[in-house]
Amino acid sequence: MDTFWVNALWSLAPTVLVGSIFWLVMRSIIRSDRTERKVYARMEADERARLGLDKPVT
């Protein structure tokens, strides 16, 4: 019975390892995209303010 649990853990280890690596890669991609969008929005807002495009039209 002891070897059963060891074999069960060894058979699940590759799946858990690959899943963890996939999760880390996807997390970093999503975080970098979010950061890039924030920076781009800030740059665009600065450019609009510099050009005077943010003034409300009446």
C-alpha positions as CSV (number, residue, x, y, z in Angstrom):
1,M,0.0,0.0,0.0
2,D,2.9,2.3,0.7
3,T,4.2,2.1,-2.9
4,F,0.7,2.9,-4.2
5,W,0.7,6.4,-2.7
6,V,4.3,7.0,-3.9
7,N,3.4,6.0,-7.4
8,A,0.2,8.1,-7.3
9,L,2.2,11.2,-6.2
10,W,4.9,10.6,-8.9
11,S,2.2,10.2,-11.6
12,L,0.6,13.5,-10.6
13,A,3.8,15.4,-10.2
14,P,4.5,16.2,-13.9
15,T,0.9,17.4,-14.4
16,V,1.1,19.7,-11.4
17,L,4.5,21.0,-12.5
18,V,3.5,21.7,-16.0
19,G,0.2,23.3,-14.8
20,S,2.2,25.5,-12.4
21,I,4.6,26.6,-15.1
22,F,1.7,27.4,-17.4
23,W,-0.1,29.4,-14.7
24,L,3.1,31.4,-14.0
25,V,3.6,32.2,-17.7
26,M,0.0,33.3,-18.2
27,R,0.0,35.4,-15.1
28,S,3.1,37.2,-16.2
29,I,1.7,37.8,-19.7
30,I,-1.6,39.2,-18.2
31,R,0.2,41.4,-15.7
32,S,2.6,42.8,-18.4
33,D,-0.4,43.5,-20.7
34,R,-2.2,45.3,-17.9
35,T,0.9,47.4,-17.1
36,E,1.4,48.2,-20.7
37,R,-2.2,49.4,-21.1
38,K,-1.8,51.6,-18.0
39,V,1.4,53.2,-19.3
40,Y,-0.1,53.7,-22.8
41,A,-3.2,55.3,-21.3
42,R,-1.1,57.6,-19.2
43,M,1.0,58.6,-22.2
44,E,-2.1,59.3,-24.3
45,A,-3.6,61.4,-21.5
46,D,-0.4,63.4,-21.2
47,E,-0.3,63.9,-25.0
48,R,-4.0,65.0,-25.1
49,A,-3.4,67.4,-22.2
50,R,-0.3,68.8,-24.0
51,L,-2.3,69.4,-27.1
52,G,-5.3,70.8,-25.2
53,L,-7.7,68.2,-26.4
54,D,-9.1,67.4,-22.9
55,K,-11.0,70.7,-22.6
56,P,-14.8,70.1,-22.7
57,V,-16.6,71.4,-25.7
58,T,-19.5,73.8,-24.9
